[in-house]
């Protein structure tokens, strides 16, 4: 699903030094999940809403915690800042923000947001602009009552950090470390915001967001398996190296050549070093399996191994 925004300038909120005491069961459940990943960071820096939402403040998220994640060299995951929101789910259980729910139902909107930003070597503290970005997304969710799910793409149309970066849009995926947490007020899934460029947005619009996300996580320069956003990334590394943007875009638009009812199969997946894309004609019963490509991991060159079109009624 595509979400469209008209972003306004986002003020940066001041971080505070430590997490406040976790006295509310919903909030404490989320803090506990964070402590399991970051046992050595019990009091991370936080960005907090100066006036809480239930007191008439403009920002729906009570807090955004900012952790330093060392990455994982074996998985080629770079060190990064890990931002985690608190407020889209029911933190308090007293009806001040969300309708009170049971443990076997989603808590509040059923999710919180996360964001992973590649750490620059000279940085000693996390930038706060991702927290402002997450507040803007949360405000959209509260105003529209539309949730965000893995595979959703967000058309933002300006650099996420207000710089000259080509990372100007977003994809949603499930956070690779936090997953889903059970709280006294229901379940909470952590939805990770991933910065993408224009080519990747067009691929998500013409194909599907989860498929593009799979491609991004296979290339370290495009985020790697933990989907770390690199605001300095200058091109669509994933599409250029794994499939080749021009070829990929041509395959997407084959649906327009044959019939508007053609669509790329949402079940397309990466199998080892091979990728098969399928066109399915829903109203004619035709199927075309085509375009097998192999990526030479050593030389980083795309080799066309086989292209076949098998059409039949």
Secondary structure, 3 states (H helix, E strand, C coil): CEEECCCCCCCCCCEECCCCCCCCHHHHHHHHHHHHHCCCCCCCEEEECCCCHHHCCCCCCCEEEEEEECCEHHHCECCEEEEEEECCCCCCCCCCCCCCCCCCCEEEEEEEEEEEEECCCCCCCCCCHHHHHHHHHHHHHHHHCCCCCCCCEEECCCCCCCCCCCCCEEEEEECCCCCEEEECCEEEEEEEEEEECHHHHHHHHHCCHHHHHHHHHCCHHHCHHHCCECCCCCCCHHHHHHHCHHHHHHHHCHHHHHCCCEEECCCCCEECCEEEEEEEECCCCCEEEEEEEEEECCCCEEEEEECCCCCCC
